[in-house]
Amino acid sequence: MRGLAWICIASCLLLIALAFWLWILKPENGTSSPAKASVQEIPQAKLQDIHLVEMEGSRRMWEADADQIEVFEEKNVTRISKLQKQIEVILYRDDDMLTCYADEAQIDNETKRIDLLGNLTARSQQGITIQTDSVTYLPREKRLLTDKPVTIMRQGFILQGLGMEADLALEEVRILSDIVSKFQATDQLKTGGLKKVR
């Protein structure tokens, strides 16, 4: 009987010690420990003032100029970001190209998907300009997508709305909702040099 009592006391003390140990190690507010969070956010490679070119065989897929590039191997993501000036990313499709300026780009190293983020301005070779907060580029489909407010401009014609799907050359553009269009008069139209009255 005394042996059973000692086993019960020893088991209770062991449970109390285990509970105390778990309580000591428990992170505050139910969040993960700062050490773990910071390890996940530390890039495995970090370069500054860099020019990148992504090739597929002999074809150029995209290129970028940036103040900083960080590679996160665990997430399989490359982040291109600005320190002083916006990043420049040029996307290619056959003979077409789209030049984009943004605060940051995140590239999925496996799918090659590119998310251009923050104060985005993109210009096609045909003179079409897009302004929005973010765009996703799907390289396999050569498509641009956003669910943010977007403004598209070409030679005084302005189209605004919410959300967009477009091809890389901006020849096929679809605004998803809340479409507003207007014409902004210019002093001189390029067609024939005629003066437009405001």
Secondary structure in CASP SS format (residue, H / E / C, confidence):
PFRMAT SS
TARGET T0000
AUTHOR 0000-0000-0000
METHOD secondary structure of the structure
MODEL  1
M C 1.00
R H 1.00
G H 1.00
L H 1.00
A H 1.00
W H 1.00
I H 1.00
C H 1.00
I H 1.00
A H 1.00
S H 1.00
C H 1.00
L H 1.00
L H 1.00
L H 1.00
I H 1.00
A H 1.00
L H 1.00
A H 1.00
F H 1.00
W H 1.00
L H 1.00
W H 1.00
I H 1.00
L H 1.00
K C 1.00
P C 1.00
E H 1.00
N H 1.00
G H 1.00
T C 1.00
S C 1.00
S C 1.00
P H 1.00
A H 1.00
K H 1.00
A H 1.00
S H 1.00
V H 1.00
Q H 1.00
E C 1.00
I C 1.00
P C 1.00
Q C 1.00
A E 1.00
K E 1.00
L E 1.00
Q E 1.00
D E 1.00
I E 1.00
H E 1.00
L E 1.00
V E 1.00
E E 1.00
M E 1.00
E E 1.00
G C 1.00
S C 1.00
R E 1.00
R E 1.00
M E 1.00
W E 1.00
E E 1.00
A E 1.00
D E 1.00
A E 1.00
D E 1.00
Q E 1.00
I E 1.00
E E 1.00
V E 1.00
F E 1.00
E C 1.00
E C 1.00
K C 1.00
N C 1.00
V E 1.00
T E 1.00
R E 1.00
I E 1.00
S E 1.00
K C 1.00
L C 1.00
Q C 1.00
K C 1.00
Q C 1.00
I E 1.00
E E 1.00
V E 1.00
I E 1.00
L E 1.00
Y E 1.00
R E 1.00
D C 1.00
D C 1.00
D E 1.00
M E 1.00
L E 1.00
T E 1.00
C E 1.00
Y E 1.00
A E 1.00
D C 1.00
E E 1.00
A E 1.00
Q E 1.00
I E 1.00
D E 1.00
N C 1.00
E C 1.00
T C 1.00
K C 1.00
R C 1.00
I E 1.00
D E 1.00
L E 1.00
L E 1.00
G E 1.00
N E 1.00
L E 1.00
T E 1.00
A E 1.00
R E 1.00
S E 1.00
Q C 1.00
Q C 1.00
G C 1.00
I C 1.00
T E 1.00
I E 1.00
Q E 1.00
T E 1.00
D E 1.00
S E 1.00
V E 1.00
T E 1.00
Y E 1.00
L E 1.00
P C 1.00
R C 1.00
E C 1.00
K C 1.00
R E 1.00
L E 1.00
L E 1.00
T E 1.00
D E 1.00
K E 1.00
P E 1.00
V E 1.00
T E 1.00
I E 1.00
M E 1.00
R E 1.00
Q C 1.00
G C 1.00
F E 1.00
I E 1.00
L E 1.00
Q E 1.00
G E 1.00
L E 1.00
G E 1.00
M E 1.00
E E 1.00
A E 1.00
D E 1.00
L C 1.00
A C 1.00
L C 1.00
E C 1.00
E C 1.00
V E 1.00
R E 1.00
I E 1.00
L E 1.00
S E 1.00
D E 1.00
I E 1.00
V E 1.00
S E 1.00
K E 1.00
F E 1.00
Q C 1.00
A C 1.00
T C 1.00
D C 1.00
Q E 1.00
L C 1.00
K C 1.00
T C 1.00
G C 1.00
G C 1.00
L C 1.00
K E 1.00
K C 1.00
V C 1.00
R C 1.00
END
